[in-house]
Amino acid sequence: KLDFHPSGRHFLQIPGPSPVPDRILRAMSLPTIDHRGPEFGALGRDLLTKIKRVFKTESPVIIYPASGTGAWEAALINTLSPGDRVLMFETGHFATLWQKMARRLSLEPEFLGLPGVEGWRHGVQADMIEARLKEDTHHELKAVCVVHNETSTGVTSDIAAVRRAIDAAGHPALLIVDTISGLASADYRHDEWGVDVTVSGSQKGLMLPPGISFNALSDKAIAASAKAQLPKSFWAWDEILEANKNGYWPYTPSTNLLYGLNEALDMLEEEGLENVLARHQRWAAGVRCAVEAWGLEIQCQDPSVYSPVLTGVVMPEGIDADEVRKIIYERFDLSLGMGLGKVKGTMFRIGHLGDCNDLTLIATLGGCEAGMKLAGVPLKGSGVTAALDYFAAHPMHRAG
Ligand code: PLP
């Protein structure tokens, strides 16, 4: 509980849900309309066209009234059959949860990864995937499933490298990618990277509340769905694709969240997606300068895959990261991400995504710095000053 009566805005700096801009909140507050009427059809057609540009795809994108977990399940059950083997890669907590889901759905996941917590400090190792696929000469593995931006660690994997690994092995497995926390914050290219199903969610880079999620498809994925035998009804792509042709859904969609999505897509287009991505890279670099100035370790140990969305800050031995987060919350009304699964208590996560700016991030780093001092974390220097200097020396330029 907060130590004082809060004023101003709460600092929601977890790596999703991210702060929802006023413009989106206003759009969502409009009256709900008839989801079978002409006004809705026009909205649906417009949305379903615009959303493709964010995934960088020409193929259909399905929108579910569900959190990201629903879209995870949809991706698996639309393309696979009971007992199918799937190759998954342990990058962190979310990759682990997806693997557990695959098992519950009666698939047979093989969980590749680096040993211990090493895998939680690096991205997907495409060479390990290639080696495993080359061994699979009878093509028993039906899909390769990887997490693009592992939200539990702050590591963004190289999906193009995974595609090359599958091609180098000459393997027909589907490539299914979770970019629930990467979309509209980290570079993502569904078509160019040859992804068959991309899973995403609303409450991260799209700056919406939780509650809608996505499957971007490929022709190969749609063909696989015609043969896939896992039971599905609500999640089945065929009826949704049919209704979507006219901008409708086979059931009642989340009308007001779709108003919000429409507004979010307009905001992203006004700024330009490439500008949005550059803004996230720049914030992430500033936050890393702060962590370095504090003399602390970043959870991600491979600079080539630092996440532009969040940064995991490792606490020195003997310090409980959850205790530090608690102090920061109670004293400064600032929420940070907790360490999940194997890294519980050893690190916390700073989200720097969506509707932020340099000064909200400086304030966030200020809360972290003051809270860590109160918690007795030995700091080498001021991360706030380091980040301010970085932002001042690297002005944002409008491109395009
Ligand atoms: N995958 C990743 C990478 C996530 O970050 C999350 C949520 O944070 C999920 C899956 C699960 O999504 P949801 O909590 O929206 O069901």
Residues whose N, C-alpha, C, O or C-beta is under 5 A from the ligand:
A	BS01	PLP	S67 G68 T69 F94 N149 T151 D178 I180 S181 G201
